Amino acid sequence: MTRPSARCGSPSPTRRYLPTVSGDLASQRGSFQIRRRRNSFPPASSGGSGSFFLLRSCDKFRPSLELDDLGHGLFTQGLLDAMDARDGRLAACDTSFAAAVRDRMEELQRRHNVAEPQRPSLGEVSGACFALFTDGFLNAGRAAPSAYATPAAALVKCPVCGRWNEKINTFTCRECGRDNICLRHQDEATYLCADCVAKARVEAQLKAAEERARRDREEAERKAEESKRKAAREVEERNRPAGTQSIIRVGEIEVALRWCPPGTFMMGSSKSEEGRDDVETQHQVTLTKGFWMGETEVTQGLWKKIMTQGLWEKIMGKTPSSFKSGDNYPVESVSWEDCQDFLRKLNAKAPVAGFKWALPTEAQWEYACRAGTTGPYGGTVRLDDMGWFASNSGGTTHPVASKMANAWGLHDMHGNVWEWCQDWYGTYSGGAQTDPSGPSTGSGRVIRGGSWCDDARDCRPADRGWCCPVDRDDNLGFRVALLPVQ
């Protein structure tokens, strides 16, 4: 333990516990002058009746010991403990009391590992020129100055630790109402007693734990409800017939969508298919989530509704299309990056909970195009029935949905305009895949479906093409998909 600097013959300077010495005794620092009340107790064995006795903390020129753990001096603690043992009254101020103080001091020295001993001394002093006021003792001589006297009523016992203190060095806890508590038990931040602070801390911890438990419970309930809704949605999706139509209104324009359920199909073409390319390696693909596919390509009318009144209109006009034939014609001459701008605005203007507007992946596009069939043109060998291409288009685009739809109600999956997909173009892996999304990087984006100026072989479901993301051409358009959010 740390031992503060010692003073010769001095008690602790702490006024919290020590009564104050008055009169001539003030020059005898470290001493307490006690006068036995007349006729109250039997005479002291070491002095005559009516005498004053001087109890010093130590012999003259010897240091008194200040202990940080106690907050005051060793002699002060021994004196207070000896007085506490007598209920605050001295039966006799003689060698028996001095011995009690000394014994207590020795016990404290052992407890606090004090190497250098300190022993109190008892001596008799004549005259009534100084006095100490404490319970059971009154001054019979000249009164002490009021500035130095400590009345008995000012000494109060701390209900926490049992120490005796001057009233001014105590406080009342406004929380528990206990009075006369030592100041050392007062919390500096709240001015409450340490017991109330500890209790409040425990209550706060319990409240915080209850709040965490409540939040965890609510989060668990939320996740359970979300899982329940997800399971119900998956059941609904599995049971929803392929090709179910849904109409979403964007301003005055209706966007028709067709449901494409989860499923497995053979992507690419067999080696025996007429007009196939080597990049069409056939492989199994499984799509675990259903999605909505635009019933037709994006029309010029929908493009103008989403993209007008902005920078695009100022630079490109109301529509970028080369064939400005009408609002029901497919928009074309748009790049992949133009499509992304359109989709960002569509998601902002027509949000759908749990879904997002996007370009379909290459696998989603071919799955929707085939619509459960395996033939080269949506289940029929007559492309002329399904779409507009070089042999029947007359060198121009045509209104959407003017040809026969496939088995899931999707029009113009063959011809009219090429359709951008989300993927980078790359070589098929050849093995079975689940929810493929193409390479992570590349130089060209996938286009599918052929167009009004292409041969029949380019309009097959398995045919693949690509263009740079910034390319625009009068045979390049796109179709939107409404995909579930992961």
VOSETOR-840109 format. One record per residue (C-alpha): residue in one letter; x, y, z. Coordinates in steps of 0.2 Angstrom, whole numbers, padded with zeros to 4 digits, always signed. Layout:
BEGIN
AXYZ;...
END
This chain:
BEGIN
M+0000+0000+0000;T+0005+0018-0003;R+0010+0027+0013;P+0008+0046+0013;S+0021+0058+0021;A+0020+0057+0040;R+0019+0072+0052;C+0028+0072+0069;G+0015+0069+0082;S+0000+0073+0070;P-0017+0064+0068;S-0026+0063+0052;P-0031+0079+0045;T-0047+0072+0039;R-0061+0082+0047;R-0075+0070+0041;Y-0073+0059+0056;L-0062+0069+0069;P-0069+0080+0082;T-0059+0097+0082;V-0048+0101+0097;S-0050+0118+0105;G-0040+0130+0116;D-0022+0126+0121;L-0024+0109+0115;A-0023+0115+0097;S-0004+0117+0100;Q-0004+0098+0105;R-0008+0092+0087;G-0013+0074+0087;S-0020+0074+0105;F-0038+0073+0112;Q-0042+0081+0129;I-0056+0072+0138;R-0064+0078+0154;R-0075+0065+0163;R-0092+0072+0168;R-0092+0075+0187;N-0100+0060+0197;S-0105+0051+0181;F-0091+0037+0181;P-0080+0030+0194;P-0062+0039+0195;A-0049+0034+0183;S-0036+0022+0189;S-0022+0033+0182;G-0028+0050+0188;G-0038+0058+0201;S-0056+0063+0200;G-0060+0078+0190;S-0043+0077+0181;F-0040+0080+0162;F-0032+0067+0153;L-0022+0069+0137;L-0023+0055+0124;R-0010+0057+0110;S-0009+0047+0094;C+0010+0044+0097;D+0025+0050+0107;K+0032+0067+0103;F+0043+0068+0087;R+0036+0052+0081;P+0026+0052+0065;S+0008+0048+0064;L+0002+0036+0050;E-0011+0041+0037;L-0019+0026+0028;D-0026+0029+0010;D-0037+0013+0013;L-0046+0021+0028;G-0046+0039+0022;H-0038+0045+0038;G-0026+0041+0051;L-0022+0025+0060;F-0025+0034+0077;T-0041+0041+0072;Q-0048+0024+0066;G-0042+0016+0082;L-0050+0030+0093;L-0067+0029+0084;D-0068+0010+0084;A-0064+0010+0103;M-0078+0023+0106;D-0090+0013+0095;A-0086-0002+0106;R-0093+0008+0120;D-0108+0015+0110;G-0100+0032+0108;R-0097+0034+0127;L-0081+0033+0137;A-0084+0023+0153;A-0067+0030+0160;C-0053+0039+0151;D-0039+0029+0159;T-0026+0016+0154;S-0040+0004+0150;F-0047+0015+0136;A-0029+0019+0130;A-0026+0000+0129;A-0042-0003+0119;V-0036+0011+0107;R-0019+0003+0106;D-0025-0014+0103;R-0036-0008+0089;M-0022+0001+0081;E-0011-0014+0082;E-0024-0024+0074;L-0026-0011+0060;Q-0007-0011+0058;R-0007-0030+0055;R-0022-0029+0043;H-0014-0015+0032;N+0004-0022+0033;V+0011-0006+0042;A+0029-0010+0046;E+0033+0004+0058;P+0022+0003+0074;Q+0012+0018+0081;R+0006+0017+0099;P-0005+0030+0108;S+0001+0038+0124;L-0010+0043+0139;G-0005+0058+0151;E-0013+0069+0164;V-0014+0087+0162;S-0019+0100+0175;G-0031+0114+0172;A-0047+0117+0163;C-0041+0127+0148;F-0046+0116+0134;A-0059+0103+0131;L-0066+0090+0119;F-0085+0089+0117;T-0091+0071+0114;D-0105+0060+0119;G-0104+0057+0138;F-0092+0071+0141;L-0094+0090+0145;N-0081+0103+0148;A-0081+0109+0166;G-0068+0123+0164;R-0067+0138+0152;A-0078+0136+0137;A-0069+0133+0120;P-0072+0145+0106;S-0087+0140+0096;A-0077+0140+0080;Y-0067+0125+0086;A-0080+0116+0097;T-0089+0101+0090;P-0106+0098+0099;A-0111+0080+0103;A-0126+0082+0092;A-0116+0085+0077;L-0108+0068+0078;V-0119+0056+0068;K-0117+0037+0064;C-0117+0032+0046;P-0130+0019+0042;V-0120+0011+0029;C-0103+0008+0037;G-0106+0013+0055;R-0093+0027+0056;W-0096+0043+0066;N-0095+0059+0057;E-0099+0077+0059;K-0116+0081+0052;I-0109+0093+0039;N-0099+0079+0032;T-0114+0068+0028;F-0129+0068+0016;T-0146+0061+0014;C-0150+0050-0001;R-0165+0057-0011;E-0168+0039-0018;C-0169+0028-0002;G-0171+0042+0011;R-0157+0037+0022;D-0149+0051+0032;N-0132+0054+0039;I-0122+0044+0026;C-0104+0047+0024;L-0099+0057+0009;R-0087+0044+0003;H-0103+0033+0000;Q-0110+0047-0012;D-0109+0044-0031;E-0102+0060-0039;A-0112+0059-0054;T-0130+0056-0047;Y-0127+0062-0029;L-0136+0046-0023;C-0129+0033-0011;A-0118+0019-0018;D-0131+0006-0013;C-0145+0015-0023;V-0133+0018-0038;A-0129-0001-0038;K-0147-0005-0037;A-0151+0007-0051;R-0137-0001-0061;V-0144-0018-0059;E-0161-0012-0063;A-0155-0004-0079;Q-0146-0020-0084;L-0161-0030-0081;K-0171-0018-0091;A-0159-0018-0105;A-0159-0037-0105;E-0178-0037-0105;E-0177-0025-0120;R-0165-0036-0129;A-0176-0051-0126;R-0191-0041-0132;R-0182-0036-0148;D-0175-0053-0151;R-0193-0060-0148;E-0200-0048-0161;E-0186-0051-0173;A-0189-0070-0172;E-0208-0067-0174;R-0204-0056-0189;K-0193-0069-0197;A-0206-0083-0193;E-0220-0072-0201;E-0208-0068-0216;S-0204-0087-0218;K-0222-0091-0217;R-0226-0078-0231;K-0212-0084-0241;A-0218-0102-0240;A-0235-0097-0244;R-0229-0087-0259;E-0218-0102-0265;V-0234-0113-0264;E-0244-0100-0274;E-0230-0099-0287;R-0229-0118-0289;N-0248-0119-0291;R-0250-0104-0302;P-0253-0109-0319;A-0239-0105-0332;G-0244-0090-0343;T-0256-0082-0330;Q-0258-0064-0334;S-0255-0049-0323;I-0258-0031-0328;I-0248-0017-0320;R-0253+0001-0324;V-0239+0014-0327;G-0249+0031-0328;E-0262+0028-0342;I-0252+0014-0349;E-0255-0004-0345;V-0240-0016-0344;A-0246-0034-0347;L-0235-0048-0339;R-0235-0067-0340;W-0230-0079-0326;C-0216-0091-0329;P-0215-0104-0315;P-0200-0112-0308;G-0194-0127-0318;T-0180-0136-0327;F-0177-0136-0346;M-0164-0140-0359;M-0155-0124-0364;G-0146-0123-0381;S-0149-0134-0396;S-0146-0152-0401;K-0133-0156-0414;S-0146-0161-0426;E-0156-0145-0425;E-0155-0135-0442;G-0146-0119-0442;R-0138-0121-0425;D-0121-0114-0420;D-0107-0122-0410;V-0110-0109-0396;E-0127-0117-0392;T-0120-0132-0382;Q-0136-0141-0375;H-0136-0142-0356;Q-0149-0143-0342;V-0154-0128-0333;T-0165-0126-0317;L-0173-0110-0312;T-0178-0111-0294;K-0189-0095-0294;G-0203-0090-0305;F-0204-0073-0313;W-0215-0062-0323;M-0210-0059-0341;G-0217-0044-0352;E-0230-0050-0364;T-0222-0040-0378;E-0207-0029-0381;V-0207-0012-0373;T-0217-0001-0384;Q-0213+0017-0390;G-0228+0023-0380;L-0221+0015-0363;W-0204+0022-0367;K-0210+0040-0369;K-0220+0038-0353;I-0205+0034-0343;M-0191+0043-0352;T-0199+0060-0357;Q-0196+0076-0348;G-0178+0073-0345;L-0161+0074-0352;W-0165+0060-0364;E-0179+0070-0372;K-0168+0085-0374;I-0155+0075-0383;M-0164+0061-0392;G-0182+0068-0394;K-0197+0059-0387;T-0192+0042-0394;P-0175+0035-0400;S-0184+0024-0413;S-0179+0025-0431;F-0196+0018-0436;K-0208+0031-0428;S-0223+0022-0433;G-0234+0023-0417;D-0235+0020-0399;N-0239+0002-0401;Y-0223-0002-0411;P-0208-0009-0402;V-0195+0004-0396;E-0178+0001-0405;S-0161+0010-0407;V-0158+0008-0388;S-0142+0002-0380;W-0140-0009-0365;E-0136+0006-0355;D-0151+0015-0361;C-0161+0000-0355;Q-0153+0001-0338;D-0158+0020-0337;F-0176+0015-0342;L-0177+0002-0328;R-0171+0013-0314;K-0185+0025-0318;L-0198+0012-0320;N-0193+0005-0303;A-0195+0022-0296;K-0212+0026-0304;A-0220+0009-0303;P-0212-0001-0288;V-0219-0019-0285;A-0217-0026-0267;G-0205-0041-0267;F-0200-0038-0285;K-0189-0027-0296;W-0190-0023-0314;A-0175-0029-0324;L-0169-0037-0340;P-0171-0056-0340;T-0156-0067-0339;E-0151-0076-0355;A-0158-0092-0346;Q-0174-0084-0341;W-0177-0077-0359;E-0174-0094-0367;Y-0185-0103-0354;A-0199-0091-0357;C-0197-0092-0376;R-0198-0111-0376;A-0213-0110-0364;G-0211-0129-0361;T-0209-0134-0379;T-0193-0141-0387;G-0196-0136-0406;P-0186-0123-0415;Y-0201-0110-0415;G-0211-0111-0399;G-0219-0128-0403;T-0222-0124-0422;V-0212-0126-0437;R-0220-0111-0446;L-0210-0096-0440;D-0221-0085-0451;D-0235-0088-0438;M-0225-0083-0423;G-0214-0068-0428;W-0208-0054-0440;F-0192-0058-0449;A-0183-0055-0466;S-0195-0065-0476;N-0211-0057-0470;S-0207-0040-0462;G-0206-0029-0477;G-0190-0021-0470;T-0198-0013-0455;T-0204-0016-0438;H-0223-0020-0434;P-0235-0017-0420;V-0232-0028-0405;A-0243-0044-0402;S-0248-0044-0421;K-0242-0062-0422;M-0247-0078-0413;A-0241-0080-0395;N-0232-0095-0388;A-0239-0107-0375;W-0237-0095-0361;G-0245-0080-0370;L-0229-0071-0374;H-0229-0062-0391;D-0214-0058-0403;M-0201-0069-0394;H-0196-0073-0412;G-0191-0058-0423;N-0197-0040-0424;V-0182-0033-0414;W-0168-0041-0405;E-0170-0041-0386;W-0156-0036-0374;C-0153-0048-0359;Q-0144-0045-0343;D-0129-0057-0345;W-0112-0054-0352;Y-0109-0065-0367;G-0099-0080-0364;T-0096-0099-0368;Y-0108-0111-0360;S-0101-0123-0347;G-0109-0138-0354;G-0114-0145-0337;A-0130-0144-0327;Q-0133-0126-0320;T-0145-0118-0307;D-0150-0100-0309;P-0136-0096-0321;S-0132-0077-0323;G-0118-0078-0336;P-0100-0073-0334;S-0095-0059-0322;T-0086-0049-0335;G-0086-0047-0354;S-0085-0036-0369;G-0103-0039-0375;R-0120-0041-0368;V-0132-0055-0374;I-0146-0051-0387;R-0159-0064-0391;G-0174-0068-0403;G-0168-0061-0420;S-0177-0046-0429;W-0186-0040-0444;C-0170-0040-0454;D-0163-0057-0449;D-0165-0075-0457;A-0176-0088-0449;R-0161-0097-0441;D-0157-0081-0431;C-0175-0082-0423;R-0173-0099-0416;P-0175-0100-0396;A-0157-0106-0395;D-0149-0094-0406;R-0137-0082-0397;G-0130-0065-0402;W-0121-0051-0393;C-0117-0032-0395;C-0107-0019-0385;P-0117-0011-0371;V-0117+0006-0380;D-0122+0000-0397;R-0139+0006-0404;D-0147-0001-0420;D-0164+0000-0428;N-0166-0019-0424;L-0161-0018-0406;G-0175-0017-0393;F-0179-0025-0376;R-0192-0034-0365;V-0194-0031-0346;A-0195-0044-0333;L-0202-0043-0315;L-0190-0053-0305;P-0191-0058-0286;V-0180-0049-0275;Q-0167-0060-0267;
END
